[in-house]
């Protein structure tokens, strides 16, 4: 029995590692395809890209791990059944449940590891990944002046060169527009040729110009026609210009600005955040109710002051039409005040409802993330109990039929998960029902497949279906 357990574990581990890293690689390619425009041309160092890919890979584990468990379990038992090893094991008196026992223990262990990863490692990975991706997307493109194109990436300057020599330093017919002057100043520098140098720390660009002119024309911001500024033109044989390139360097944003996002929190922090959001929502509701009461009280006091009956104990209106109980000169004022009160109340109700909806969505997203910490672990166990009996039933190993079947079930699981999540965000169902929808649907499927595999069911046997429909339609099988 010990050798059998080792055989089953060896047959499972290799496909699991292969499928897990293949899934991570496919998701990484999808990520690069999505953000290729934000990564190319930024002049990023290789270690920055490596860190980004490592953090991104960590965030893809919740998708790759269940898929790897499903596919590897199908492949393992499919190979055993296809090579008749599973038949030999059953002939030796070992049931399918005992054969699955070491993998069940391993899967349960991976469930605990997945929970630890989801609760402690994934929030940190999301924080690092989100902050680094934000900085890269905000990063300016690398400094690159091209021939015949106005370059405006340097703050306050626009540069154009007509030709760049092959040495990469010599440039011809240079024009530099300077917009850094105050009071609407305008400055233009043109030169026949020049040399471009970058400092060693790449913080400054040094441009040595030859045979050119400086044009300077100041504008009158007050549009005073009686006072004018002179137009200046200065000729030079050689001039040095320095440009600050510190804005092109990679600057990291404080990660503390991102840490309050629901994806960056663990279970304890999410529970605290949910309680805080609920208290804020209740406090806003009470404050709004008090404000409405104050407005209504103020309006009713004005009615009392303008009423013919000035009794301090109570007001008894003679006519059912309340407005007729007031003086003619006060009716317009009362009507105007009432209309303004209704308009203001309607507007405040609209904005209050918007704030409440936003607050509910924040609470729902935190609840979704809280339940996700548990659903990931439970999904691994459910998909194993779907994959293992499926492999024993279909009796096919390799990357053919198992891949097709696993993709079908994983798509079903993913669609149910996303559907439940969106329904929770819209407030249609509770967070528990939405996040556990996929597990509740697939759990009976796993139980049914395990029972069928134990009883050697022919649920995926084509010959069994051919015989069944042949009996119904009277078709005889002529094969001998």
C-alpha positions as CSV (number, residue, x, y, z in Angstrom):
1,X,0.0,0.0,0.0
2,X,2.9,2.3,0.7
3,X,4.4,1.8,-2.7
4,X,0.9,2.4,-4.3
5,X,0.7,5.7,-2.5
6,X,4.1,6.7,-3.7
7,X,3.2,5.7,-7.2
8,X,0.0,7.8,-7.2
9,X,1.8,10.8,-5.7
10,X,4.5,10.7,-8.3
11,X,2.0,10.4,-11.1
12,X,0.2,13.4,-9.7
13,X,3.0,15.8,-8.7
14,X,4.7,16.1,-12.2
15,X,1.5,17.0,-14.1
16,X,0.5,19.4,-11.3
17,X,3.8,21.4,-11.4
18,X,3.7,21.4,-15.2
19,X,0.0,22.6,-15.5
20,X,0.4,25.1,-12.7
21,X,3.4,26.9,-14.3
22,X,1.8,26.6,-17.8
23,X,-1.3,28.4,-16.4
24,X,0.8,31.1,-14.8
25,X,2.7,31.6,-18.1
26,X,-0.5,31.9,-20.1
27,X,-1.9,34.4,-17.7
28,X,1.4,36.4,-17.8
29,X,1.2,36.5,-21.5
30,X,-2.3,37.9,-21.3
31,X,-1.1,40.5,-18.8
32,X,1.8,41.6,-21.1
33,X,-0.6,41.8,-24.0
34,X,-2.9,44.0,-22.0
35,X,-0.3,46.4,-20.7
36,X,2.2,46.3,-23.5
37,X,1.6,50.0,-24.4
38,X,2.3,51.0,-20.8
39,X,5.6,49.1,-20.6
40,X,7.2,49.6,-24.0
41,X,9.4,52.7,-24.5
42,X,9.7,53.7,-20.9
43,X,13.4,52.8,-20.6
44,X,12.7,50.5,-17.6
45,X,15.5,48.5,-16.0
46,X,15.3,44.8,-16.3
47,X,14.9,44.3,-12.6
48,X,11.9,46.5,-12.6
49,X,10.2,44.4,-15.2
50,X,11.3,41.2,-13.3
51,X,9.7,42.5,-10.1
52,X,6.5,43.4,-11.9
53,X,6.2,39.9,-13.5
54,X,6.9,38.2,-10.1
55,X,4.2,40.3,-8.4
56,X,1.8,39.7,-11.3
57,X,2.5,35.9,-11.1
58,X,1.6,35.9,-7.4
59,X,-1.7,37.6,-8.2
60,X,-2.5,34.9,-10.7
61,X,-2.2,32.0,-8.3
62,X,-5.9,32.1,-7.3
63,X,-6.7,31.3,-10.9
64,X,-3.9,28.9,-11.8
65,X,-4.0,26.7,-8.6
66,X,-7.6,25.4,-9.0
67,X,-7.1,24.8,-12.7
68,X,-3.8,23.0,-12.1
69,X,-5.5,20.7,-9.4
70,X,-8.4,19.9,-11.8
71,X,-6.2,19.2,-14.8
72,X,-3.5,17.2,-13.0
73,X,-6.1,15.0,-11.1
74,X,-7.8,14.2,-14.4
75,X,-4.5,13.4,-16.1
76,X,-3.3,11.2,-13.2
77,X,-6.3,9.0,-12.9
78,X,-6.8,9.1,-16.7
79,X,-3.3,7.7,-17.2
80,X,-3.8,5.0,-14.5
81,X,-7.1,3.9,-16.2
82,X,-5.8,4.1,-19.7
83,X,-2.8,1.9,-18.9
84,X,-5.0,-0.6,-17.0
85,X,-3.2,0.2,-13.8
86,X,-6.4,1.3,-12.1
87,X,-8.0,-2.1,-13.1
88,X,-5.0,-3.9,-11.5
89,X,-5.3,-1.9,-8.4
90,X,-9.0,-2.7,-8.0
91,X,-8.2,-6.4,-8.8
92,X,-5.8,-6.3,-5.9
93,X,-8.7,-5.4,-3.6
94,X,-7.9,-1.7,-3.3
95,X,-10.9,0.6,-3.9
96,X,-10.8,3.9,-5.7
97,X,-11.3,5.8,-2.4
98,X,-8.2,4.2,-0.9
99,X,-6.3,5.0,-4.1
100,X,-7.3,8.6,-3.9
101,X,-6.5,8.9,-0.2
102,X,-2.9,10.2,-0.5
103,X,-4.0,12.8,-3.0
104,X,-6.9,13.8,-0.8
105,X,-4.5,14.4,2.0
106,X,-2.2,16.3,-0.3
107,X,-5.1,18.4,-1.6
108,X,-6.3,19.3,1.9
109,X,-2.7,20.4,2.7
110,X,-2.7,22.5,-0.4
111,X,-6.1,24.0,0.7
112,X,-4.5,25.2,3.9
113,X,-1.5,26.5,2.0
114,X,-3.9,28.3,-0.4
115,X,-5.7,29.9,2.5
116,X,-2.4,31.1,4.1
117,X,-1.3,32.4,0.7
118,X,-4.6,34.2,0.1
119,X,-4.7,35.7,3.6
120,X,-1.1,36.8,4.1
121,X,0.9,36.7,0.9
122,X,-1.7,37.7,-1.8
123,X,-2.5,41.1,-0.1
124,X,1.1,42.0,0.0
125,X,1.6,40.9,-3.6
126,X,-1.4,43.0,-4.7
127,X,0.0,46.0,-2.9
128,X,3.4,45.7,-4.5
129,X,2.0,44.9,-7.9
130,X,-0.6,47.7,-7.8
131,X,1.8,50.4,-6.7
132,X,4.6,49.4,-9.1
133,X,2.2,49.1,-12.1
134,X,0.8,52.6,-11.2
135,X,4.3,54.1,-11.2
136,X,5.2,52.4,-14.5
137,X,2.1,53.7,-16.2
138,X,2.7,57.2,-14.9
139,X,6.3,57.0,-16.0
140,X,7.2,59.2,-19.0
141,X,8.6,57.6,-22.2
142,X,12.3,57.3,-22.4
143,X,14.1,60.4,-23.7
144,X,14.3,60.1,-27.5
145,X,14.5,63.1,-29.9
146,X,13.7,62.0,-33.4
147,X,14.4,63.8,-36.7
148,X,11.9,66.3,-37.9
149,X,9.5,65.8,-35.0
150,X,8.7,68.3,-32.3
151,X,9.7,66.8,-28.9
152,X,7.7,68.2,-25.9
153,X,8.3,65.6,-23.2
154,X,10.7,67.9,-21.3
155,X,8.7,70.2,-19.1
156,X,8.6,73.8,-20.5
157,X,10.5,73.0,-23.7
158,X,9.8,72.0,-27.3
159,X,12.8,70.8,-29.3
160,X,13.1,70.0,-33.0
161,X,16.1,68.8,-34.9
162,X,16.2,68.3,-38.6
163,X,18.9,65.7,-38.7
164,X,20.8,63.4,-36.4
165,X,24.2,62.1,-37.3
166,X,25.1,58.4,-37.0
167,X,27.3,59.1,-33.9
168,X,24.0,59.9,-32.0
169,X,25.5,63.2,-30.6
170,X,25.7,65.6,-33.5
171,X,22.5,67.3,-34.6
172,X,21.7,69.7,-37.3
173,X,19.2,72.7,-37.6
174,X,18.1,72.9,-34.0
175,X,15.1,74.8,-32.8
176,X,14.3,75.1,-29.0
177,X,11.1,76.8,-27.8
178,X,11.3,77.9,-24.2
179,X,8.0,78.2,-22.4
180,X,9.4,78.4,-18.9
181,X,9.5,82.2,-18.7
182,X,7.0,84.1,-16.5
183,X,4.5,86.8,-17.6
184,X,3.8,85.2,-20.9
185,X,7.4,85.3,-22.1
186,X,8.3,83.7,-25.4
187,X,11.8,82.5,-26.3
188,X,13.2,80.7,-29.3
189,X,16.7,79.4,-29.9
190,X,17.9,78.2,-33.3
191,X,21.3,76.9,-34.3
192,X,23.0,75.4,-37.3
193,X,24.4,72.4,-35.4
194,X,25.1,71.1,-31.9
195,X,26.3,68.3,-29.7
196,X,24.1,66.3,-27.2
197,X,25.5,64.8,-24.1
198,X,23.9,63.0,-21.2
199,X,25.4,63.2,-17.7
200,X,26.6,60.0,-16.1
201,X,23.7,60.0,-13.6
202,X,21.3,60.6,-16.6
203,X,19.7,63.5,-14.7
204,X,20.6,66.3,-17.2
205,X,20.9,66.7,-20.9
206,X,23.8,69.0,-22.1
207,X,23.3,70.6,-25.5
208,X,26.2,72.6,-27.0
209,X,25.0,74.8,-29.8
210,X,27.0,76.4,-32.6
211,X,26.2,79.4,-34.9
212,X,22.7,80.4,-33.8
213,X,20.4,83.1,-32.6
214,X,18.3,83.7,-29.5
215,X,14.9,85.3,-30.1
216,X,13.1,86.8,-27.1
217,X,9.7,88.6,-27.3
218,X,7.9,89.4,-24.1
219,X,4.2,89.7,-24.0
220,X,2.1,92.4,-22.1
221,X,-0.3,90.5,-19.9
222,X,-2.3,93.6,-19.1
223,X,-2.8,94.4,-22.8
224,X,-1.6,97.9,-22.2
225,X,-1.3,99.4,-25.7
226,X,0.7,102.4,-24.4
227,X,3.5,100.2,-23.1
228,X,5.4,97.7,-25.3
229,X,8.2,95.3,-24.9
230,X,11.2,95.2,-27.2
231,X,12.0,92.2,-29.5
232,X,15.5,90.9,-28.8
233,X,17.7,88.9,-31.2
234,X,21.1,87.8,-30.0
235,X,23.6,86.0,-32.2
236,X,26.1,83.5,-30.7
237,X,28.9,81.4,-31.9
238,X,28.6,78.8,-29.1
239,X,26.1,78.3,-26.4
240,X,25.5,75.6,-23.7
241,X,22.0,74.7,-22.7
242,X,21.1,72.3,-19.9
243,X,17.8,70.4,-19.5
244,X,16.6,68.8,-16.3
245,X,15.7,65.1,-16.9
246,X,14.8,64.2,-13.4
247,X,11.1,63.8,-14.4
248,X,12.2,60.9,-16.7
249,X,13.6,58.9,-13.7
250,X,11.5,56.2,-12.0
251,X,9.9,57.6,-8.9
252,X,8.1,55.3,-6.5
253,X,4.8,56.3,-4.9
254,X,4.3,55.7,-1.2
255,X,2.7,52.3,-0.9
256,X,0.7,53.5,2.1
257,X,-1.6,55.3,-0.4
258,X,-2.8,51.9,-1.7
259,X,-2.9,49.8,1.5
260,X,-6.6,50.6,2.3
261,X,-7.8,49.0,-0.9
262,X,-9.9,45.8,-0.2
263,X,-7.5,43.7,-2.3
264,X,-4.6,44.6,0.0
265,X,-6.3,43.5,3.3
266,X,-6.3,40.2,5.2
267,X,-9.3,38.7,7.0
268,X,-8.8,40.6,10.2
269,X,-8.4,43.9,8.4
270,X,-11.3,43.3,6.1
271,X,-13.6,42.6,9.1
272,X,-12.5,45.8,10.7
273,X,-13.0,47.7,7.5
274,X,-16.5,46.3,7.1
275,X,-17.5,47.3,10.6
276,X,-16.1,50.8,10.0
277,X,-18.0,51.2,6.8
278,X,-21.2,50.0,8.4
279,X,-20.8,52.5,11.3
280,X,-20.2,55.3,8.7
281,X,-23.3,54.3,6.8
282,X,-25.4,54.3,10.0
283,X,-24.0,57.6,11.1
284,X,-24.7,59.2,7.7
285,X,-28.3,57.8,7.8
286,X,-28.9,59.3,11.3
287,X,-27.4,62.6,10.3
288,X,-29.5,62.8,7.2
289,X,-32.7,62.0,9.1
290,X,-31.8,64.7,11.7
291,X,-31.2,67.3,8.9
292,X,-34.6,66.5,7.3
293,X,-36.3,66.8,10.7
294,X,-34.6,70.2,11.3
295,X,-35.7,71.5,7.9
296,X,-39.3,70.3,8.5
297,X,-39.3,71.8,12.0
298,X,-38.1,75.1,10.7
299,X,-40.8,75.2,8.0
300,X,-43.6,74.2,10.5
301,X,-42.4,77.0,12.9
302,X,-42.8,79.5,10.1
303,X,-46.4,78.2,9.6
304,X,-47.2,78.8,13.3
305,X,-45.8,82.3,13.3
306,X,-47.9,83.3,10.2
307,X,-51.1,81.5,11.3
308,X,-54.1,83.5,12.5
309,X,-54.4,81.2,15.5
310,X,-51.4,82.1,17.6
311,X,-52.2,79.7,20.5
312,X,-49.0,78.2,21.9
313,X,-50.7,74.9,22.9
314,X,-52.0,73.8,19.5
315,X,-53.1,75.0,16.1
316,X,-56.6,74.3,14.9
317,X,-57.1,75.1,11.3
318,X,-60.6,76.3,10.4
319,X,-60.5,75.2,6.7
320,X,-59.2,72.0,5.3
321,X,-57.3,74.0,2.7
322,X,-54.4,74.9,5.0
323,X,-53.1,77.8,2.9
324,X,-56.4,79.6,3.2
325,X,-55.8,80.0,7.0
326,X,-53.0,82.5,6.4
327,X,-53.0,86.1,5.3
328,X,-53.0,86.9,1.7
329,X,-49.6,88.7,1.8
330,X,-48.0,85.7,3.5
331,X,-49.4,83.0,1.2
332,X,-46.8,83.6,-1.5
333,X,-44.0,83.5,1.0
334,X,-45.3,80.3,2.4
335,X,-45.7,78.7,-1.0
336,X,-42.2,79.8,-2.1
337,X,-40.7,78.4,1.1
338,X,-42.6,75.1,0.7
339,X,-41.4,74.7,-2.9
340,X,-37.8,75.5,-2.0
341,X,-38.1,73.0,0.9
342,X,-39.4,70.3,-1.5
343,X,-36.7,71.0,-4.1
344,X,-34.0,71.0,-1.5
345,X,-35.3,67.8,0.1
346,X,-35.5,66.1,-3.3
347,X,-32.0,67.1,-4.2
348,X,-30.6,66.0,-0.8
349,X,-32.5,62.6,-1.1
350,X,-30.9,62.1,-4.5
351,X,-27.4,62.7,-3.3
352,X,-28.0,60.8,-0.1
353,X,-29.2,57.8,-2.1
354,X,-26.1,58.0,-4.3
355,X,-23.8,58.1,-1.2
356,X,-25.7,55.1,0.3
357,X,-25.3,53.1,-2.9
358,X,-21.6,53.9,-3.0
359,X,-21.3,52.9,0.6
360,X,-23.1,49.6,0.0
361,X,-20.8,48.8,-2.9
362,X,-17.7,49.4,-0.8
363,X,-19.1,47.1,1.9
364,X,-20.0,44.5,-0.7
365,X,-16.6,44.5,-2.2
366,X,-14.9,44.1,1.2
367,X,-17.3,41.2,1.9
368,X,-16.5,39.6,-1.4
369,X,-12.8,39.7,-0.7
370,X,-13.4,38.3,2.8
371,X,-15.3,35.3,1.4
372,X,-12.8,34.9,-1.4
373,X,-10.1,33.9,1.2
374,X,-12.2,30.8,2.0
375,X,-13.7,30.0,-1.4
376,X,-10.3,29.6,-3.0
377,X,-9.3,26.8,-0.6
378,X,-12.7,25.1,-0.9
379,X,-12.7,25.3,-4.7
380,X,-9.4,23.4,-4.8
381,X,-10.9,20.5,-2.9
382,X,-14.1,20.5,-5.0
383,X,-12.3,20.6,-8.3
384,X,-10.1,17.7,-7.1
385,X,-13.1,15.5,-6.4
386,X,-14.4,16.4,-9.9
387,X,-11.1,15.8,-11.7
388,X,-10.1,12.5,-10.0
389,X,-13.3,10.5,-10.7
390,X,-13.5,12.1,-14.2
391,X,-10.1,10.8,-15.0
392,X,-11.1,7.3,-13.8
393,X,-14.3,7.4,-15.9
394,X,-13.0,8.8,-19.2
395,X,-9.9,6.7,-19.0
396,X,-7.8,9.1,-21.1
397,X,-4.5,10.6,-20.0
398,X,-2.1,13.1,-21.5
399,X,-3.0,16.6,-22.7
400,X,-5.8,15.7,-25.0
401,X,-9.2,14.8,-23.6
402,X,-8.3,15.8,-20.0
403,X,-7.5,19.4,-21.1
404,X,-10.8,19.7,-22.9
405,X,-12.9,18.4,-20.0
406,X,-10.9,20.4,-17.4
407,X,-11.4,23.6,-19.4
408,X,-15.1,23.0,-19.6
409,X,-15.5,22.5,-15.9
410,X,-13.1,25.4,-15.0
411,X,-15.0,27.7,-17.3
412,X,-18.3,26.7,-15.6
413,X,-16.7,27.4,-12.2
414,X,-15.2,30.7,-13.3
415,X,-18.5,31.9,-14.9
416,X,-20.5,31.0,-11.8
417,X,-17.9,32.7,-9.6
418,X,-18.0,35.9,-11.6
419,X,-21.8,35.9,-12.0
420,X,-22.2,35.5,-8.2
421,X,-19.6,38.3,-7.6
422,X,-21.4,40.7,-9.9
423,X,-24.7,39.9,-8.3
424,X,-23.3,40.7,-4.9
425,X,-21.9,44.0,-6.2
426,X,-25.3,45.0,-7.6
427,X,-27.0,44.1,-4.3
428,X,-29.1,41.3,-5.8
429,X,-28.0,38.6,-3.4
430,X,-25.9,38.4,-0.2
431,X,-22.2,38.1,-0.3
432,X,-22.3,34.5,1.1
433,X,-24.7,33.3,-1.6
434,X,-22.8,35.0,-4.4
435,X,-19.3,33.9,-3.5
436,X,-20.3,30.3,-2.6
437,X,-22.5,29.9,-5.6
438,X,-19.9,28.0,-7.7
439,X,-19.0,25.8,-4.8
440,X,-22.6,24.9,-4.0
441,X,-23.3,24.1,-7.6
442,X,-20.2,22.0,-8.3
443,X,-20.1,20.2,-4.9
444,X,-23.0,17.8,-5.8
445,X,-21.3,17.2,-9.2
446,X,-18.2,16.1,-7.4
447,X,-20.1,13.8,-5.1
448,X,-22.0,12.3,-8.0
449,X,-18.9,11.7,-10.1
450,X,-17.1,10.1,-7.2
451,X,-20.0,7.7,-6.7
452,X,-20.1,6.9,-10.4
453,X,-16.4,6.3,-10.6
454,X,-16.5,4.0,-7.5
455,X,-19.2,1.9,-9.1
456,X,-17.4,1.7,-12.5
457,X,-20.0,3.8,-14.2
458,X,-20.1,4.0,-18.0
459,X,-21.2,7.6,-18.0
460,X,-18.6,8.6,-20.6
461,X,-18.5,5.3,-22.5
462,X,-19.6,5.8,-26.1
463,X,-20.3,2.1,-26.6
464,X,-22.7,2.1,-23.7
465,X,-24.6,5.0,-25.2
466,X,-24.6,3.2,-28.6
467,X,-26.1,0.1,-27.1
468,X,-28.7,2.1,-25.1
469,X,-30.0,4.0,-28.1
470,X,-29.7,0.9,-30.3
471,X,-32.1,-0.9,-28.0
472,X,-34.5,2.0,-28.2
473,X,-34.4,2.5,-32.0
474,X,-33.9,-1.2,-32.8
475,X,-30.4,-0.8,-34.2
476,X,-28.3,-3.9,-34.0
477,X,-24.6,-3.8,-33.7
478,X,-23.0,-6.0,-36.4
479,X,-19.6,-5.9,-34.9
480,X,-18.3,-9.2,-33.6
